[in-house]
Amino acid sequence: MLLYLKKSKLNCLFLCIAFLIPINHATAQSPVEISKKLEKNKICFALYTVHEQTLKLTAQFYPVKNYDPYTAELQIKNNGKWETVQEARIEYPGYTALFRIENWDDTQEKEYRVAYKNSFFYEGIIRKNPKEKEEIIMAAFSCWSIYEKHGGQGPADDILNNLKKLQPDVLFFAGDQSYDHSDHYGYWLKFGEVFGDIIRNTPTIVIPDDHDMGQGNLWGDGGRKAKTRDGNFGGYYMPVNYIKEVERAQTSHLPDPYDPTPVMQGIGVYYTDYKWGGMSFAILEDRKFKSGPKRVLGKSRFHDTREMDVEEATLLGERQLDFLEAWTTDWKDAEMKAVLSQTIFANVTTHSPTLDKKQKYSVDSNGWPQAGRNKALSVIRKSFSCMIAGDQHLGSVLHHGIEDWNNAGYSFAVPAASNFWMRWFKPDAPGKNHVKGMPDYTGEYLDAFHNKMTVLAIANPEHKDNTEKENLLNGRASGYGIIRFNKTTRNTTYECWARNVDMFAPDAKPYNGWPVTFHQSANFLIKNAYELPLLKLTKENQVVTVKNQFTKEVISSIRINGNKYQPTVMYPGVYSISIGEDAATKHLFELEAVKKNKKQLQIKVN
């Protein structure tokens, strides 16, 4: 057999690639398909971000053949000529070339290209920082199914045509870019082929989720090794090199991690912040540190889910909570903030995988563990941040609560871009404080773990189960999210769009219940608040940080809009306030929080 194959260079290429890419009936890329693409180009696509004048770009290659070089070049067009600015080694496994350019001038738009052997090129545009724009637009996606009949892994012209007109400032892929549990590389190439035409010209945030890591569910448990693929005891099942390849391919272009210390097995981390267009995004890894449910819970049945909130269970882990605390008061080049994660901090689903089957609870959701969920939200709300995530397959907008309803941030779980596994939110009764005229499923609820959530919008599937054969894309409530951050009004607008809809058609509408618009201040909404003095500043748009004077705990931090601001807090007491940034910061002490505080302070700001 091998002697026969050696007679043909093409067959030999097929054999080489076959050893590199596992082939099964669901594989995204057969050796024949890849061979044909190799004839046209060696570079599949490229991802980049620019953060604080550092450009990071990852070029994704098709398999490198025998005797072909393992180096590539990044070239920038200056004065009409291409100039090589850096050479990088192509990493194996995964065939990625990682580029990093310091002191990047983000005030200018630049054409770039990845060059290979001076014969193959992949071109795109490094956008200028849109910090002067009034509105920053994000397009957000999740769950790109392997099943073409449900819209996955096939052409996405309906999405791309909209995005080319919309010209979003940043893209966010929240996880499950690949659903094959042993061939991430093959499906990652397919993902890039589908979205490459918009990714090549747009800063892109990507975070992998459980399916990218080769598991149906993932509780990373600090990187421990999982003995079974279901991962219920916590940890990663696939070989470490597989996990590292996935994270290198999907996240190496992100800004440097806040704390790069690896977790167990030498698995890396990527949680970080990304500043772009006057926005600051916290990028979380809500799977990596989360406890394995069977390891910490032991027994499988509970009379009350509140019994499951055990001491040992963690969600984000102390490292990421420390990161969020530090990020809270970092307002350099930022006017508004948002938190990006794999999934939202609630258990919204009531029925899955059919409308006839009620779901008691899901420990895969970030509704569990409850204490970890509340710790995360209590830090996130300090910076008046909203939240965007995926994973649920079910499009939703929630207003979260901790001590009371609605006193934490708004979240948007974007729907699956192609939805195979369906979920619904179909409660038995309308929520408390239901608004007349709104759908029956809206209002204030306790989720399956007794967490407070106000449901504002849901994109439920029209189908009842998998037996329905018509309208397999729209009937299953597939879609994506558009998020508009208006830095002038400080309003955020969530839009949830179905597939196969022209957003720019005169009669185009998003899913029922959208758009949802809310003010930045509503991400930390305190009823019956205690007030600190009204601040009247001589300089606009200053950072105002409130701390408990005795414990030094940060209560809130915001870049205010204008020159007047009256901070509010949840409890009476004595607080301190810092106004400004860095060396110019002005400090105020011995400020008492009282009901209906009429005191005013005139503050001169340098």
Number of C-alpha atoms within 10 A of each C-alpha: 5 9 7 9 14 13 10 11 10 13 17 17 19 19 15 16 21 14 10 16 19 16 17 12 6 13 17 24 20 18 21 15 11 19 19 10 14 18 9 9 15 23 26 21 24 27 27 27 25 27 20 18 15 17 21 21 23 23 26 26 22 21 23 17 14 9 6 9 12 17 15 25 23 26 20 22 14 11 7 8 9 14 15 15 13 15 17 16 15 19 17 13 16 25 20 27 27 26 22 18 14 12 9 15 15 19 12 11 12 15 16 22 23 27 21 20 13 9 8 16 19 18 18 21 17 22 18 16 22 17 18 10 14 15 21 21 21 19 21 28 27 33 31 26 24 23 15 15 16 21 21 24 24 19 15 15 13 14 21 16 13 16 16 11 10 15 14 20 22 19 20 21 24 26 27 26 30 31 28 24 16 21 23 27 28 23 24 25 22 20 21 20 16 19 16 19 16 20 21 21 21 21 25 24 24 26 25 23 30 25 22 28 29 26 21 16 19 30 28 28 28 23 24 21 19 21 14 14 18 17 23 20 24 29 27 30 22 18 13 15 14 19 18 18 20 23 20 20 26 23 23 23 26 27 23 18 17 18 14 12 13 13 16 14 13 13 18 19 21 23 27 21 24 19 21 23 22 23 21 22 22 22 25 23 23 25 27 27 25 26 28 26 23 13 14 17 18 10 10 8 10 10 7 10 16 16 11 22 17 13 10 10 22 24 30 23 20 13 13 21 18 14 19 25 17 13 21 24 20 18 23 15 14 19 23 25 25 23 20 27 25 28 30 28 28 24 25 30 23 21 19 18 17 17 19 10 13 16 16 14 18 16 18 22 21 25 26 30 26 24 19 23 21 22 17 21 21 19 23 27 27 23 30 25 27 27 26 24 26 31 25 25 29 27 30 25 29 26 23 27 24 19 11 14 19 22 23 29 28 33 25 28 32 34 31 30 29 30 29 25 17 24 28 26 23 18 16 9 11 18 18 12 11 17 13 8 6 14 15 15 19 26 21 22 21 17 18 22 23 16 24 24 28 23 22 21 23 27 27 22 22 13 19 18 18 13 8 11 10 10 13 19 22 20 19 30 31 32 30 24 27 23 22 19 25 19 22 12 12 17 17 23 16 24 22 30 28 25 21 15 16 16 20 11 8 7 7 11 17 17 18 14 17 19 17 16 15 14 16 24 18 19 25 26 21 17 13 12 17 19 22 28 19 17 18 17 18 14 14 14 16 24 21 24 23 24 19 19 17 10 8 11 12 21 22 23 24 27 22 18 16 14 14 18 17 16 21 25 23 15 12 15 16 16 23 20 23 17 23 19 16 9 6 10 15 16 12 13 13 12 16 15 21 18 12 12 15 10 11 12 12 11 15 11 14 9
